[in-house]
Amino acid sequence: MLVYENLKNEDVLKQFEKRFEEMDKLLRNKIRVEGPNLTFGDDALTPNTTIDSLYKAKEIWETKSFKRRTGLEIAGQAYGRLDKATQIFHDEDDPYSSYFAKINAEIGWNFFNSAFFQRKTGLAKIRFANELEHIKTSKDKNKAIYEAAENLLTLEYNYYIAIVLYHELQNIDILNQAYQYMLEQDKVSNEDLLENINDKMQLEYELAQTYDIKDIENEPLYILNPSIIIVDSVRLFEEVDRYNPDLRASYVEEQLLDAERKLTNYGHDMRLTPFFRASAYLRRNMSPSANLDLGVRFTFPLYDESAPKRRAIETEKMILIESRDKFTDQMRSYCRLRLDRIERLNRAIRTEAYHIEQLGKFVEIRKNAYLKQPKGYNFIIRLEEYNEYLKSMERMYKLMLNRTLALLDIQKTTNYNNLQSLIIETPVK
């Protein structure tokens, strides 16, 4: 409610006194806790054993399939002669040259199209293709994990922020009653009441986006221990090259192009097949005869397109390297911006921690002074002092949340699941 009815001075004063007791109890029994960090992400980003085993099995079967390409070929023919039926000339005096059917079969070895030709490079191509596909799949998986991590971190910080906002709102609500009563008595301007109402609506709006009041109204006040976070930037940039999925994919793709270049040559377009052939001739008035042949069958294309294909692959590799260098610079620049942001947030957190410490001392001193003169001080000013302390806590928690999200951005960029090993964290003194 923004407007109260039938307000009395005694009722408003009772609300103040009750709230002072609640605030003193909250500050006296506040609980110190460590702020949420990124360590929970380590387990989530560990390799997926199921996916890994499937890709390993896929590579094994593709390798077996490749190795079965022995290059051995079996060919055969069976046909009948039509020269006599069509009155085409044939020598009837030579019975051996006259046959009505012929059957032959041969076995050959097509070496240049077998797994034995450039075997090592062919196996490497299979390995690189599977690794490239695996990296891209893992990238998609980790993207969902990081989105869930960001949501979880925000929820954890919002829990502590919401408790502070709730108590700010309780104080603002009492101040709202006081300003309304004073306005009715012509003791305060309408602008003061409107400002307080706007503050109240803003707090209600922020709180509505985080937690329901009934979930936090009985919670104690938590004090998050502030700290300064320093990231080892030298090691961080090393991890960018090592763990970023796009860069890893780029290096593997470069190796895949190298393998394709080696496999692009004239040999794969030619056929040179040694063979062994057995033939049988069927005659009408004589027993069948047979003969054995040993030879080589070859096909040499009168063109060679492998050279321009290799140049195209080399050009594609140059484009890939150029894109990777540009992407690396962009990633490092992105990380530097986040590191600068973290440094600025460190300074702000240190300053806000100092404010909280000083405001805490100030509130305690003022409380003792008020107790000595229970009727001779301004209740509104005292409640506003408590609220200034809460506002400082709210600011620091939001700063800590923003810093943690900046760290998560870096982790998303590098795809390095052990970012904590690059962080030096020291308490604010």
VMD Tcl script that draws the C-alpha trace (Angstrom):
set ca {
  {0.00 0.00 0.00}
  {1.28 3.44 -0.90}
  {-1.39 5.34 0.99}
  {-2.33 4.69 4.62}
  {-5.53 5.70 6.37}
  {-6.22 6.95 9.92}
  {-2.54 7.24 10.84}
  {-1.76 8.34 14.38}
  {1.51 9.61 15.75}
  {1.59 6.94 18.49}
  {1.09 4.12 15.99}
  {3.84 5.40 13.71}
  {6.26 5.75 16.63}
  {5.53 2.18 17.69}
  {6.36 1.03 14.17}
  {9.70 2.85 14.38}
  {10.56 1.38 17.79}
  {9.68 -2.13 16.65}
  {11.78 -1.71 13.52}
  {14.76 -0.39 15.49}
  {14.68 -3.55 17.61}
  {14.50 -5.73 14.50}
  {17.41 -3.94 12.81}
  {19.58 -4.11 15.94}
  {18.86 -7.84 16.19}
  {19.66 -8.39 12.52}
  {22.96 -6.54 12.71}
  {23.89 -8.25 15.95}
  {23.19 -11.73 14.53}
  {24.37 -11.23 10.95}
  {26.05 -14.27 9.38}
  {29.30 -14.04 7.43}
  {29.54 -16.26 4.35}
  {31.80 -16.63 1.34}
  {30.44 -15.33 -1.93}
  {29.52 -17.81 -4.69}
  {32.34 -18.61 -7.11}
  {33.03 -20.67 -10.24}
  {34.25 -23.88 -8.63}
  {30.90 -25.57 -9.12}
  {31.54 -25.49 -12.88}
  {34.45 -27.94 -12.76}
  {32.31 -31.07 -12.60}
  {29.88 -29.79 -15.21}
  {32.65 -29.19 -17.75}
  {34.45 -32.52 -17.33}
  {34.49 -34.64 -20.49}
  {31.29 -36.49 -21.35}
  {32.42 -40.11 -21.22}
  {29.43 -41.31 -23.24}
  {30.04 -38.89 -26.12}
  {33.80 -39.52 -25.96}
  {33.34 -43.29 -26.16}
  {30.92 -42.94 -29.08}
  {33.36 -40.82 -31.07}
  {36.17 -43.22 -30.22}
  {34.03 -46.15 -31.44}
  {33.16 -44.22 -34.62}
  {36.85 -43.63 -35.33}
  {37.67 -47.30 -34.72}
  {35.00 -48.49 -37.16}
  {36.01 -45.95 -39.81}
  {39.65 -47.00 -39.40}
  {38.71 -50.67 -39.81}
  {36.68 -49.80 -42.89}
  {39.64 -47.90 -44.35}
  {42.09 -50.76 -43.67}
  {39.81 -53.21 -45.47}
  {40.48 -51.41 -48.71}
  {43.08 -53.96 -49.85}
  {42.83 -52.92 -53.49}
  {42.18 -56.51 -54.59}
  {39.68 -56.77 -57.41}
  {38.00 -59.74 -59.10}
  {36.73 -59.31 -62.64}
  {35.25 -61.78 -65.09}
  {33.57 -62.21 -68.44}
  {31.33 -64.79 -70.11}
  {30.20 -64.37 -73.71}
  {29.27 -66.24 -76.90}
  {30.51 -65.63 -80.44}
  {28.05 -64.56 -83.12}
  {30.36 -64.60 -86.17}
  {29.01 -67.89 -87.61}
  {25.39 -66.98 -86.98}
  {25.85 -63.66 -88.70}
  {28.00 -65.16 -91.53}
  {31.00 -63.18 -90.43}
  {34.22 -64.79 -91.67}
  {35.69 -67.51 -89.51}
  {38.25 -70.20 -90.28}
  {36.59 -73.65 -90.09}
  {39.93 -75.38 -90.82}
  {41.39 -74.04 -87.58}
  {39.27 -75.59 -84.83}
  {41.29 -73.88 -82.10}
  {40.47 -70.41 -83.36}
  {36.79 -71.24 -83.63}
  {34.85 -71.23 -80.34}
  {31.29 -70.41 -79.53}
  {31.75 -69.19 -75.94}
  {34.48 -67.86 -73.69}
  {34.73 -67.50 -69.92}
  {37.52 -65.74 -68.05}
  {38.14 -64.52 -64.52}
  {40.96 -62.47 -63.10}
  {42.21 -61.12 -59.82}
  {44.10 -57.84 -59.73}
  {45.61 -55.45 -57.21}
  {44.69 -51.79 -57.64}
  {47.50 -50.45 -55.46}
  {46.95 -46.71 -55.96}
  {43.34 -47.01 -54.76}
  {44.10 -49.22 -51.79}
  {44.72 -48.48 -48.11}
  {48.41 -49.23 -48.63}
  {48.93 -46.11 -50.75}
  {49.54 -43.15 -48.39}
  {48.20 -45.29 -45.53}
  {49.49 -43.08 -42.71}
  {47.97 -39.92 -44.19}
  {44.63 -41.61 -44.82}
  {44.38 -42.78 -41.21}
  {45.36 -39.30 -39.99}
  {42.55 -37.76 -42.05}
  {40.00 -40.03 -40.34}
  {41.36 -39.09 -36.93}
  {41.34 -35.34 -37.62}
  {37.81 -35.41 -39.09}
  {36.44 -37.14 -35.98}
  {38.32 -34.82 -33.63}
  {36.97 -31.76 -35.44}
  {33.40 -33.05 -35.21}
  {33.89 -33.90 -31.52}
  {35.15 -30.40 -30.68}
  {32.15 -28.78 -32.36}
  {29.76 -31.07 -30.48}
  {31.46 -30.30 -27.15}
  {31.26 -26.58 -27.86}
  {27.49 -26.79 -28.24}
  {27.24 -28.79 -25.00}
  {29.36 -26.33 -23.01}
  {27.36 -23.37 -24.31}
  {24.27 -24.72 -22.53}
  {26.34 -25.42 -19.39}
  {27.65 -21.86 -19.24}
  {24.16 -20.44 -19.65}
  {23.00 -22.60 -16.74}
  {26.06 -21.53 -14.72}
  {25.30 -17.84 -15.29}
  {21.72 -18.39 -14.20}
  {22.79 -20.26 -11.06}
  {25.35 -17.63 -10.06}
  {22.81 -14.86 -10.54}
  {20.23 -16.73 -8.45}
  {22.73 -17.26 -5.61}
  {23.73 -13.60 -5.45}
  {20.14 -12.45 -5.89}
  {19.21 -14.46 -2.82}
  {21.53 -12.38 -0.62}
  {20.60 -9.16 -2.43}
  {16.88 -9.89 -2.05}
  {17.21 -10.23 1.74}
  {18.86 -6.81 1.91}
  {16.22 -5.32 -0.41}
  {13.47 -6.79 1.76}
  {14.79 -5.06 4.88}
  {15.30 -1.82 2.96}
  {11.69 -2.09 1.87}
  {10.51 -2.61 5.45}
  {12.33 0.56 6.51}
  {11.04 2.54 3.52}
  {7.50 1.39 4.30}
  {7.70 2.84 7.82}
  {9.26 6.04 6.50}
  {6.38 6.25 4.03}
  {3.89 6.13 6.90}
  {5.81 8.82 8.77}
  {6.02 11.14 5.74}
  {2.33 10.71 5.04}
  {1.42 11.51 8.63}
  {3.71 14.54 8.63}
  {2.25 15.71 5.32}
  {-1.21 15.58 6.84}
  {0.08 17.72 9.69}
  {1.78 20.12 7.25}
  {5.18 19.24 8.69}
  {6.78 17.94 5.50}
  {6.64 18.80 1.79}
  {4.79 16.72 -0.78}
  {8.10 16.26 -2.66}
  {9.62 14.32 0.28}
  {6.69 11.93 0.31}
  {6.78 11.44 -3.46}
  {10.53 10.73 -3.35}
  {9.99 8.15 -0.63}
  {7.11 6.56 -2.58}
  {9.32 6.31 -5.68}
  {12.04 4.63 -3.63}
  {9.48 2.18 -2.30}
  {8.14 1.34 -5.77}
  {11.67 0.89 -7.11}
  {12.53 -1.54 -4.31}
  {9.31 -3.47 -4.89}
  {10.11 -3.67 -8.60}
  {13.66 -4.98 -8.00}
  {12.49 -7.46 -5.39}
  {9.72 -8.76 -7.65}
  {12.38 -9.78 -10.21}
  {14.32 -11.92 -7.76}
  {12.51 -13.64 -4.87}
  {9.03 -13.80 -3.43}
  {8.86 -11.95 -0.09}
  {7.42 -14.96 1.73}
  {10.59 -16.94 0.84}
  {13.00 -14.48 2.50}
  {11.10 -12.55 5.18}
  {12.38 -14.73 8.03}
  {15.96 -15.06 6.76}
  {18.91 -13.60 8.71}
  {21.11 -10.87 7.29}
  {24.12 -12.33 5.45}
  {27.43 -10.53 5.16}
  {29.39 -11.70 2.11}
  {33.10 -11.61 2.81}
  {34.58 -9.20 0.23}
  {37.76 -10.17 -1.57}
  {40.10 -8.92 -4.27}
  {40.51 -11.18 -7.29}
  {43.62 -11.12 -9.49}
  {43.71 -13.26 -12.66}
  {47.05 -14.51 -14.03}
  {46.72 -12.94 -17.48}
  {49.84 -14.66 -18.91}
  {48.51 -18.12 -18.18}
  {45.03 -17.01 -19.18}
  {46.11 -16.15 -22.72}
  {47.88 -19.51 -22.93}
  {44.63 -21.20 -22.02}
  {42.81 -19.20 -24.71}
  {44.99 -20.87 -27.36}
  {44.77 -24.26 -25.69}
  {41.14 -24.59 -24.66}
  {39.02 -22.28 -26.78}
  {36.91 -24.65 -28.92}
  {37.00 -22.42 -32.01}
  {40.78 -22.18 -31.91}
  {41.17 -25.89 -31.20}
  {38.87 -26.65 -34.12}
  {40.92 -24.31 -36.32}
  {44.20 -26.12 -35.54}
  {42.61 -29.52 -36.22}
  {41.07 -28.22 -39.44}
  {44.52 -27.06 -40.52}
  {45.89 -30.58 -39.95}
  {42.94 -31.99 -41.88}
  {43.74 -29.69 -44.82}
  {47.39 -30.81 -44.72}
  {46.23 -34.43 -44.93}
  {43.88 -33.65 -47.82}
  {46.70 -31.87 -49.63}
  {48.95 -34.92 -49.33}
  {46.15 -37.16 -50.59}
  {45.54 -34.91 -53.61}
  {47.92 -36.19 -56.30}
  {48.04 -37.79 -59.73}
  {48.34 -41.26 -58.20}
  {44.73 -41.23 -57.00}
  {43.50 -40.51 -60.55}
  {45.48 -43.30 -62.24}
  {44.96 -47.06 -62.22}
  {47.87 -49.50 -62.33}
  {46.58 -52.99 -61.65}
  {48.75 -56.11 -61.92}
  {46.48 -59.08 -62.57}
  {46.34 -62.84 -62.98}
  {43.71 -64.13 -65.45}
  {42.33 -67.59 -66.23}
  {40.37 -68.09 -69.47}
  {38.31 -71.05 -70.79}
  {37.19 -71.53 -74.44}
  {34.16 -73.68 -75.31}
  {34.12 -75.39 -78.76}
  {31.49 -77.49 -80.49}
  {33.59 -80.43 -81.74}
  {36.51 -80.27 -79.30}
  {37.14 -80.29 -75.59}
  {37.28 -76.91 -73.88}
  {40.71 -75.33 -73.62}
  {42.13 -72.91 -71.08}
  {45.01 -70.51 -70.72}
  {46.57 -68.43 -67.92}
  {47.73 -64.82 -68.27}
  {49.82 -62.55 -66.04}
  {49.84 -58.87 -66.89}
  {49.15 -55.34 -65.84}
  {46.22 -53.11 -66.62}
  {46.69 -49.36 -66.45}
  {44.84 -46.13 -67.01}
  {46.73 -42.85 -67.09}
  {44.53 -39.73 -67.45}
  {45.84 -37.26 -69.98}
  {45.14 -34.46 -67.51}
  {46.37 -33.68 -64.00}
  {44.08 -31.52 -61.87}
  {45.86 -32.33 -58.60}
  {48.24 -29.34 -58.79}
  {45.51 -26.64 -58.88}
  {43.54 -28.58 -56.24}
  {46.58 -28.50 -53.94}
  {46.94 -24.77 -54.55}
  {43.28 -24.30 -53.64}
  {43.81 -26.26 -50.41}
  {46.90 -24.18 -49.60}
  {44.89 -21.00 -50.19}
  {42.11 -22.30 -47.94}
  {44.73 -23.02 -45.28}
  {46.07 -19.45 -45.55}
  {42.51 -18.11 -45.13}
  {42.07 -20.36 -42.10}
  {45.31 -19.16 -40.47}
  {44.45 -15.52 -41.16}
  {40.99 -15.98 -39.63}
  {42.45 -17.77 -36.63}
  {44.98 -15.02 -35.95}
  {42.21 -12.43 -36.15}
  {39.97 -14.50 -33.88}
  {42.82 -14.95 -31.36}
  {43.36 -11.19 -31.24}
  {39.62 -10.68 -30.71}
  {39.50 -13.24 -27.89}
  {42.50 -11.74 -26.14}
  {41.07 -8.26 -26.53}
  {37.77 -9.51 -25.09}
  {39.60 -11.05 -22.12}
  {41.59 -7.84 -21.55}
  {38.36 -5.85 -21.42}
  {36.97 -8.29 -18.83}
  {40.21 -8.13 -16.84}
  {40.02 -4.33 -16.83}
  {36.41 -4.57 -15.68}
  {37.41 -6.95 -12.88}
  {40.13 -4.53 -11.79}
  {37.65 -1.65 -11.65}
  {35.16 -3.78 -9.74}
  {37.93 -4.77 -7.31}
  {38.51 -1.11 -6.52}
  {34.79 -0.49 -6.12}
  {34.39 -3.54 -3.85}
  {37.31 -2.43 -1.68}
  {35.76 1.03 -1.38}
  {32.29 -0.32 -0.62}
  {33.68 -2.74 1.96}
  {35.29 0.22 3.69}
  {31.96 2.08 3.59}
  {30.15 -0.89 5.15}
  {32.73 -1.09 7.93}
  {32.51 2.61 8.66}
  {28.72 2.71 8.45}
  {28.53 -0.28 10.79}
  {30.63 1.57 13.36}
  {28.62 4.73 12.81}
  {25.28 2.93 13.31}
  {26.56 1.32 16.52}
  {27.79 4.62 17.92}
  {24.54 6.37 17.01}
  {22.48 3.55 18.49}
  {24.20 3.98 21.86}
  {23.67 7.72 21.66}
  {19.96 7.27 20.88}
  {19.51 4.91 23.80}
  {20.70 7.64 26.13}
  {18.05 10.05 24.84}
  {15.05 7.84 23.85}
  {12.66 10.73 23.22}
  {15.02 13.42 22.08}
  {16.08 12.40 18.59}
  {14.74 12.20 15.06}
  {13.34 8.72 14.38}
  {13.38 9.27 10.61}
  {17.08 10.07 10.56}
  {17.88 7.01 12.66}
  {15.98 4.67 10.31}
  {17.61 6.28 7.29}
  {21.00 5.54 8.87}
  {20.11 1.85 9.01}
  {18.98 2.03 5.41}
  {22.26 3.61 4.29}
  {24.05 0.62 5.79}
  {21.75 -1.76 3.89}
  {22.16 0.20 0.65}
  {25.92 -0.12 0.94}
  {25.56 -3.90 1.37}
  {23.28 -4.01 -1.67}
  {25.80 -2.10 -3.79}
  {28.68 -4.37 -2.77}
  {26.72 -7.57 -3.51}
  {25.81 -6.28 -6.95}
  {29.45 -5.39 -7.57}
  {30.50 -8.89 -6.52}
  {27.86 -10.40 -8.82}
  {29.06 -8.33 -11.78}
  {32.66 -9.34 -11.10}
  {31.73 -13.02 -10.93}
  {29.82 -12.74 -14.21}
  {32.89 -11.09 -15.77}
  {34.96 -14.08 -14.63}
  {32.36 -16.40 -16.13}
  {32.61 -14.49 -19.42}
  {36.35 -15.17 -19.41}
  {35.74 -18.84 -18.67}
  {33.23 -19.01 -21.53}
  {35.81 -17.42 -23.84}
  {38.67 -19.74 -22.93}
  {36.48 -22.81 -22.29}
  {38.89 -23.58 -19.46}
  {37.09 -25.45 -16.68}
  {39.67 -24.79 -13.97}
  {39.69 -21.00 -13.96}
  {40.14 -21.02 -10.19}
  {43.73 -22.18 -10.71}
  {44.44 -18.86 -12.49}
  {42.93 -16.73 -9.71}
  {44.61 -15.22 -6.67}
  {41.93 -14.21 -4.18}
  {42.75 -12.18 -1.08}
  {40.37 -10.85 1.58}
  {39.73 -7.13 1.70}
  {41.55 -5.69 4.69}
}
mol new
graphics top color blue
foreach p $ca { graphics top sphere $p radius 0.5 }
foreach p [lrange $ca 0 end-1] q [lrange $ca 1 end] { graphics top cylinder $p $q radius 0.2 }
display resetview
